[in-house]
Amino acid sequence: MKTRAILLSILINLGLVALTPGQGLISPTRNRLIIRSDQFASVQQLLDDQAARGYVVSGISYHSRIRDLHSKGRLEIDLEIPPTPQKHEYRALITEMEPMGLQKALNEYGAKGFRLVGQTPIPLELGLVRLKAMFVAVMEKNVASASHYDYRVVSYRHQPWVRKQISQAVTDGFSQACKHQFGPLTYLVMEKITTNSP
């Protein structure tokens, strides 16, 4: 009986070790990465590993507990294997919560064919007692696509103050990619797609 219990314990432990830390297999075609905010340096490697196995990002969310000022938030990335296999690459960006810095980072990778995953950029808080606010953004590139992307980031407290700026972006061919509110500020990310002719 003891031998069976020991063997069962070893098998369970081996099964747990086989999963990457912060990763939960939901089904053979679906997976979820759970990354604590103090482990964000590993996001790029985790995404690379999943993309190499045929997974694509299907959803992203960030969770933190406001009542516990010392707690770290966690980023959850849902992945799935699409019915039609497609090769994708990912870039995980962490920028300061400053519109021009975020815009510069998005445009750098957008020019290389990476498109912002709609649920990001996500505002998050890092540091002891959450002293540092950052954006985490994930960008995706379909290797077969010939498109590239341009971005504009507009932050505001009251939309009427930036209505002209937003109207100009629409005139220039941009449309809303996502919008997030963080405290009193709203961050609007606008995107323009350009497809290169073969």
C-alpha positions in Angstrom: 0.0 0.0 0.0 2.9 2.4 0.9 4.5 1.7 -2.5 1.3 2.6 -4.3 1.0 5.8 -2.4 4.6 6.7 -3.1 4.3 6.0 -6.8 1.0 8.0 -7.0 2.8 10.9 -5.2 5.7 10.8 -7.7 3.4 10.7 -10.7 1.4 13.7 -9.4 4.6 15.7 -8.8 5.9 14.9 -12.2 2.7 16.0 -13.8 2.8 19.3 -11.9 6.5 19.9 -12.9 5.6 19.3 -16.6 3.5 22.4 -16.6 5.4 25.7 -17.0 5.1 27.8 -13.8 2.1 30.1 -14.2 0.5 28.0 -16.9 -2.7 26.0 -16.7 -3.8 23.5 -19.4 -7.5 23.8 -19.8 -8.0 21.4 -22.7 -5.8 20.0 -25.6 -6.7 23.1 -27.7 -7.0 25.8 -24.9 -4.5 27.0 -22.4 -4.1 29.9 -19.9 -1.0 31.7 -18.7 -1.2 33.3 -15.3 1.7 35.7 -14.7 2.1 37.7 -11.5 3.2 41.4 -11.9 6.6 40.7 -10.4 7.2 38.0 -13.1 6.5 40.1 -16.2 10.0 39.6 -17.5 8.9 36.1 -18.4 5.9 37.1 -20.5 7.8 37.3 -23.8 9.3 33.8 -23.4 6.0 32.3 -22.3 4.3 33.7 -25.4 7.1 32.5 -27.7 6.8 29.0 -26.2 3.0 28.9 -26.7 3.2 30.3 -30.3 5.8 27.6 -31.2 3.2 25.0 -30.1 0.5 26.5 -32.4 -1.4 28.6 -29.8 -2.8 32.1 -30.5 -3.9 34.6 -27.9 -7.7 34.7 -27.5 -8.1 36.9 -24.5 -6.1 39.0 -22.0 -7.2 40.4 -18.6 -5.5 41.8 -15.5 -6.7 41.3 -11.9 -5.6 43.0 -8.7 -7.1 43.5 -5.3 -7.4 47.2 -4.4 -8.1 46.5 -0.8 -4.6 44.9 -0.4 -2.1 47.7 -1.2 0.8 45.3 -1.0 -0.6 42.6 -3.3 0.7 42.0 -6.8 -1.7 41.8 -9.6 -1.8 39.0 -12.1 -2.0 39.0 -15.9 -4.1 36.2 -17.4 -3.6 35.3 -21.1 -6.0 32.8 -22.7 -4.8 30.9 -25.7 -6.3 28.5 -28.2 -5.2 26.4 -31.2 -7.2 27.8 -34.2 -9.0 25.3 -36.5 -6.8 26.5 -39.4 -3.1 26.6 -38.3 -1.5 29.9 -38.7 2.0 31.0 -37.6 1.9 34.0 -35.2 4.6 35.9 -33.4 4.1 38.0 -30.3 5.7 41.0 -28.6 5.0 41.9 -25.0 5.7 45.6 -24.2 5.8 47.2 -20.8 5.9 51.0 -20.9 5.5 53.8 -18.5 1.9 55.2 -18.3 2.7 58.1 -20.6 0.9 58.4 -24.0 3.8 59.3 -26.1 6.0 56.5 -24.8 3.2 54.0 -25.4 2.6 55.4 -28.9 6.3 55.2 -29.8 6.5 51.6 -28.7 3.3 50.6 -30.5 4.5 52.3 -33.7 7.9 50.7 -33.5 6.4 47.2 -33.7 3.4 48.2 -35.8 5.8 49.1 -38.6 7.1 45.5 -38.4 3.6 44.0 -38.9 2.6 43.6 -35.2 -1.0 44.5 -34.3 -2.2 45.5 -30.9 -4.2 42.7 -29.2 -7.5 44.5 -28.5 -7.7 44.0 -24.8 -4.4 45.7 -24.2 -2.7 48.0 -23.3 -3.7 47.3 -19.7 -2.9 49.8 -16.9 -1.3 48.1 -14.0 0.4 49.1 -10.8 3.8 47.8 -9.7 6.1 48.5 -6.8 5.8 48.6 -3.0 2.4 50.0 -2.1 1.8 50.4 -5.9 3.9 53.5 -6.4 4.6 52.9 -10.1 1.9 52.8 -12.8 2.7 51.1 -16.1 1.1 49.8 -19.3 1.5 46.2 -20.4 0.6 45.6 -24.1 0.7 42.5 -26.3 1.1 42.7 -30.0 0.5 39.9 -32.5 1.8 39.3 -36.0 0.3 36.9 -38.5 3.5 35.9 -40.4 1.5 35.4 -43.6 0.1 39.0 -43.5 1.7 41.9 -45.4 0.0 44.6 -43.3 1.6 47.1 -41.0 0.0 49.3 -38.4 0.2 52.9 -37.2 -1.0 54.1 -33.8 -2.0 57.3 -32.0 -2.6 57.4 -28.3 -4.8 60.2 -26.8 -5.2 60.7 -23.1 -7.8 62.9 -21.5 -9.9 63.7 -18.5 -12.8 65.2 -20.5 -13.4 64.1 -24.1 -14.4 67.6 -25.4 -10.9 68.8 -24.7 -9.5 66.3 -27.3 -12.4 66.1 -29.7 -10.4 68.0 -32.4 -7.4 65.7 -32.0 -9.6 62.6 -32.3 -11.5 64.0 -35.3 -8.1 64.7 -37.0 -7.0 61.1 -36.4 -10.3 59.8 -37.9 -9.7 62.1 -41.0 -6.2 60.6 -41.3 -7.7 57.1 -41.5 -7.4 55.9 -37.8 -10.1 54.1 -35.9 -10.5 53.1 -32.3 -8.5 50.1 -31.3 -9.3 50.2 -27.6 -10.0 52.6 -24.7 -9.1 52.2 -21.0 -9.8 54.3 -18.0 -7.3 54.6 -15.2 -8.3 56.8 -12.3 -9.5 60.2 -13.8 -7.7 59.6 -17.1 -9.0 57.8 -20.2 -6.4 56.4 -22.7 -7.7 56.0 -26.3 -5.6 54.0 -28.7 -6.3 54.5 -32.4 -5.1 52.3 -35.2 -4.5 52.6 -38.9 -3.9 49.5 -41.1 -1.9 49.6 -44.3 -1.6 46.6 -46.5 1.4 46.3 -48.6 0.9 45.3 -52.2 2.6 42.1 -53.2 
